[in-house]
Amino acid sequence: MYEISTKDLFLWIKDIKNTRQDIDDLYLLLDLLGGITKSDLLLLKINFKEKVYLKIDFHSLKKKWLDHTNLSKPIQYICGSTYWRNFKFELSTDVLIPRVETEQIVEIATKIIASEDKKIVFADLGTGSGSIAISLAAENKNWKGLATDIDINAINIAQRNHKLISSNLNINFYCGNWWQPLTHYAGMINLAISNPPYIPKNVYERLPSSVLDFEPKKALYGGEDGLFHIKQIISDAPKFLIKGGWLILENHFNQSKEIKNLLRGYGFDSLKTIKDTFGIGRFTIGRYK
Ligand SMILES: C[S@@+](CC[C@H](N)C(=O)[O-])C[C@H]1O[C@@H](n2cnc3c(N)ncnc32)[C@H](O)[C@@H]1O
């Protein structure tokens, strides 16, 4: 641990606040790399102590902050980790930084199945860091998860997170195109969830450099209209879902209506758009008849 003066730490935080940079990013850096949470800081204000202990030296911490501000590199990639729902996930630039709005997908899935207490087989298509699959398996201990991703580096990170968080959780990881690695489970999957790449071309090209320069294109780019991958996932879903099985998709703010039409065409009913916490129609769900 590295001892520093509490006064110096608060002065540094104050300087950054004055430059109007995103202070939440600073708190995240302090937490993930420095080992000091926002509540620790509040407590220090109430119960002042001369010295405070950091997990890395103050100079290196300041340098990390400068890397973030000078290069627009997201704090989560600088720290190599982030918090999502109840867990800390390791990250690299091979995987998307799991977004706060996606957290709701775990609640939607759990609620849909809640009334049925039998064993559930679920698929997380495009698992990235493994955040959805790991959270779902952790919150539903009798469910079995199958997580796929096209990128072997993403699968390696998801497997590492699985090991770090709890290797007892029942999840298998597969590298391949959407459903393709799950042929053994054809007609056996009760629930499939996907947060696929859905950003349309014209939107993708205008994303901020913090996203464009660091986050993987294959995690975001959904082709000309953003629906390239969603169409593949929906068209193959009937081969893999049991009758009565659910598909939950995250989508761009204006895609839900078209996704419902696609789902209807492939034999789904109980179609619904679900709004995220910002009031955007972010999720589309349907049940395979
Ligand atoms: C938007 S990210 C979602 C990651 C994670 N599930 C989350 O919510 O944070 C989409 C993921 O789909 C993966 N992906 C892209 N194309 C794919 C494909 N053809 N088959 C399987 N996975 C794919 C990407 O590598 C990426 O990890």
The ligand as a Gaussian input file, in Angstrom:
#p B3LYP/6-31G(d) Opt

LIG

0 1
 C      -22.707000      -5.332000     -27.956000
 S      -21.491000      -6.552000     -27.559000
 C      -22.253000      -7.266000     -26.135000
 C      -21.290000      -7.845000     -25.152000
 C      -21.953000      -8.238000     -23.817000
 N      -22.972000      -9.240000     -24.021000
 C      -22.561000      -7.025000     -23.140000
 O      -23.779000      -6.884000     -23.130000
 O      -21.785000      -6.190000     -22.645000
 C      -21.759000      -7.734000     -28.838000
 C      -20.900000      -8.994000     -28.750000
 O      -21.252000      -9.823000     -29.874000
 C      -20.079000     -10.434000     -30.380000
 N      -20.327000     -10.801000     -31.783000
 C      -20.244000     -10.023000     -32.890000
 N      -20.540000     -10.732000     -33.983000
 C      -20.821000     -11.992000     -33.563000
 C      -21.203000     -13.179000     -34.226000
 N      -21.341000     -13.223000     -35.554000
 N      -21.412000     -14.302000     -33.485000
 C      -21.267000     -14.257000     -32.131000
 N      -20.906000     -13.156000     -31.439000
 C      -20.686000     -12.033000     -32.156000
 C      -18.999000      -9.387000     -30.202000
 O      -17.715000      -9.961000     -30.244000
 C      -19.391000      -8.773000     -28.862000
 O      -18.740000      -9.424000     -27.804000

